[in-house]
Amino acid sequence: MKLMRLGAPGRERPAVLTGDGQLLDLSALTADIDGDFLASDGLLRTRTAVKENTLPELAAAGLRTGAPIARPGKVVCIGLNYRDHARETGAAIPVRPVVFMKDPGTVVGPCDEVLIPRSSTMTDWEVELAVVIGSRARYLGSKEEALGCIAGYAVSHDVSEREFQLKFSTQWDLGKSCETFNPLGPWLVTPDEVGEPPALGLRLAVNGTVRQEGHTKDMIFPVAYLVQYLSQYMVLEPGDVINTGTPAGVALGLPGQPYLRPGDTVELSVDGLGSQRQVFAAA
């Protein structure tokens, strides 16, 4: 099952894309796809309504695609979670997950314009698998419990400003939390469609040149481990997002460091989760 939010920013309409390609309006079930919807058995109610054929079709022509989850309570990010990415940045392979936070206000639609911050010279790209939490996760005792707390998965673009991130602070947040720095979607795809845990390819191109090609099987810390690990140190709530790391190929690790400039186009995708396309512009 694939959940979507369609419409202008702040006025998105919840929808479900069925396996046979029908786009159905969820407005009769919920005002939005958010933590409350996930916590109140929203996915089960949606499955039932689809099965019983009680949802009207939604005409998507001309409608913007928003992020598939309304503004999350928090966005938790995992750094250096692919060995090849750690190597290209000159960092040691981590023995524990590298955890940082990203402002939830950075989350935008998968094809929304992304703004390069004023004074930025090192804006970079990162394709990632995002995990969306579906039920409260606190001190989880097993990987199976962790997988049971996941509502679904999405494509995430963890945009970064490397100078802000690495030179202006000992924390990474400054370079990760600039406005529009987390396009998400187009879909929230439930685990039954992608597998538990997911084994998916990731790719990203800049102006038509492929820069990243990786696979989630190459994660140092896999999805279930990350959810269980994080639950020991913070409470994960329904609607929270976890960005699980990026493979090699970012500008920081490439010869000449070809950082993004206004007018550049970035296209990215994750197997089974859809694709994104953003044009970058000056803030």
Phi, psi and omega in degrees: 000138181239122178259144182221164171228122188238136177133181181294154180306129181085351180229030182292147178253131181287143182210162175232136176258116185278170181296335179264014173089006177282138174256117186244142182279127179261008186301332179286340181264327185201150176284335182198165172264102185213188181299321179297319178298315181292321183289338184257035178062033180299323180294319179295317180296324178293315178302317181297315181295322177295315181298322182273359176058047181254003183258137178284156175287153179240127177278116186267353184304126177082357181270133174293146173266119176270178172299143186287348176235132177298164190320116182289159176295322177207154173242113180258133185240147178246121181265152172056042185265007172235132184301320183293328178289319177300316181297318184292336179268357180081013182267153175289151175294122184291145177265343172227154179303137174272115188246133171214168183248153179233139180303124179301337178292351178286343186288124178226180180289163186292340180238017176288156175295140176249133186263128173278123186299152175300138181074004180285137172234357187224047177282129192232164182250156174202111174279137183215156168274125175259141174252131176251126182282138182249340177215156187303131182240114183217119179050052180295143186260352183204164176293328179295319175298319181298313179297328179290345179269359185267125176280324182172189187228157180208161171284134177231139174248102180274081180292143185223147169249109192290325179294313178300319186290314192255340186248337187263352183198156173281347173265160181267350192300324182301322182274357183248344192250017177292153185303142179070012188277016175213070170303138185222140177114191023277341187237155160260111186256126184288153187302331181296339180271338185242350180097153177235114350284160183287145174236098193225145173275146178236145177209154180210140177230146176242120182052038177088352179265122180292127181246327182229133170216115182214186182212141183295341178294345180267006175298142173289314179244111184287172188305306184300319178299317182297315181296315179297316181299310182299326182293346176281343188238345177206157175271122176269127184253157176306133182095346176294152181242137172243119171271123195263008177109167186230148175281179181296160175119008178285160182301324181304327184259001183265152175302133180079352178042074185280073183294162186287146179230159177307135182096345178291147179243130179243130177237134183214157182203159172228135183311127175078353184248359178096189184224161178233158173211122178233142169257131182269143183220159178287140179289000000 
